[in-house]
Amino acid sequence: MLDNPYRLDDRTIIVTGASRGIGAAVARTAARQGANLVLVARSKSALESLADELPTTIRIVDGDVSDTETAERALDAAEEIGSRVWGLVNNAGINPYYGPIVETPLHEWDDVLRVNLLGAAVFARAVGRVMIEHGGGRIVNLGSIAGLTGLPNIGPYNASKAAIDALTRTLAVELGPSGVLVNSIAPGTIRSEMVDGLLTANPALAERLVAKAPIGRVGDCQEAAEPIVFLLTDAASFITGHVLVVDGGRLAAG
Ligand SMILES: NC(=O)c1ccc[n+]([C@@H]2O[C@H](COP(=O)([O-])OP(=O)(O)OC[C@H]3O[C@@H](n4cnc5c(N)ncnc54)[C@H](OP(=O)(O)O)[C@@H]3O)[C@@H](O)[C@H]2O)c1
């Protein structure tokens, strides 16, 4: 345990989907708390720019999260850093399609489930094994309120995020005896590249989302990152198997 339970000094966190959006905000926030980081995504140049601005020891790994080789390279990079492999944030995700399930081509299911679900499982499997050897660790998976509702026209995305919560609970039960705590975060609408396109193309949807949020606005990436980093710290040492909703009250409003 560190003196300050909110610090992450001398601990290495692997963050997937770190090239922009919520993942980049997690990297900045964890580094501010002293964490060393392995940043994973496909855009190497974006990872390099982010690495340049961070104050701790950083390694970057460019690759697809659904590829087991990417996870192995991330672990090699973490080993190179030398501090304990403490955390994994399974943040990489996509939501590129829009349309009702009866009209959804099967390849869209493949694409979304491969990145959002299989990618998280690939990393949890590889990093979880190392955490078991080290006697503990933290995994935070990115779910969504989309996985807790039946939002129309993004069926594969909703299913992938509901599955993330099931993955979280199962990992929490399987890894708890080894000291590995596993939780998911279910953000509401957070301004990022993923949703900007959708909101710009559908101003009426943007208005509806804001109208339904009790605090009257969508969130920003930092507001999603702070609770993720909290779950990585010693301050969250008795929380596991939990889905933390971070949505400005949107779900409560029905
Ligand atoms: N924004 C929201 O409103 C919201 C709400 C609920 C949940 N979430 C979840 O939060 C996470 C982050 O979303 P975001 O809004 O920050 O999205 P974003 O801005 O589109 O960022 C997605 C990140 O995932 C990476 N990525 C995508 N496919 C990948 C792959 N196959 N392999 C490796 N990396 C990949 C992207 O990097 P590259 O393109 O460089 O690979 C990027 O860094 C996602 O899991 C998303 O579902 C977002």
The ligand as an ORCA input file, in Angstrom:
! r2SCAN-3c Opt
* xyz 0 1
  N     -17.748      8.320    -25.885
  C     -18.814      7.790    -25.291
  O     -19.900      8.397    -25.220
  C     -18.725      6.431    -24.684
  C     -19.805      6.012    -23.885
  C     -19.747      4.749    -23.306
  C     -18.645      3.937    -23.509
  N     -17.630      4.368    -24.289
  C     -16.497      3.454    -24.488
  O     -15.299      4.088    -24.122
  C     -14.213      3.558    -24.899
  C     -13.436      4.698    -25.524
  O     -14.322      5.401    -26.392
  P     -14.032      6.868    -26.946
  O     -15.329      7.592    -26.913
  O     -12.829      7.457    -26.297
  O     -13.752      6.493    -28.483
  P     -12.672      7.004    -29.546
  O     -12.369      8.437    -29.345
  O     -13.190      6.555    -30.867
  O     -11.379      6.155    -29.144
  C     -11.342      4.768    -29.351
  C      -9.937      4.260    -29.080
  O      -9.910      2.841    -29.350
  C      -8.827      2.568    -30.239
  N      -9.149      1.417    -31.056
  C     -10.247      1.219    -31.833
  N     -10.187      0.033    -32.433
  C      -9.018     -0.552    -32.037
  C      -8.386     -1.797    -32.308
  N      -8.935     -2.692    -33.133
  N      -7.199     -2.057    -31.710
  C      -6.621     -1.149    -30.892
  N      -7.178      0.034    -30.576
  C      -8.362      0.327    -31.152
  C      -8.667      3.859    -31.049
  O      -7.339      3.996    -31.513
  P      -6.835      3.660    -32.990
  O      -7.909      4.078    -33.932
  O      -5.572      4.452    -33.070
  O      -6.589      2.182    -32.978
  C      -8.904      4.911    -29.973
  O      -7.727      5.122    -29.230
  C     -14.858      2.600    -25.895
  O     -14.775      1.278    -25.419
  C     -16.295      3.056    -25.928
  O     -17.183      2.039    -26.336
  C     -17.635      5.591    -24.886
*
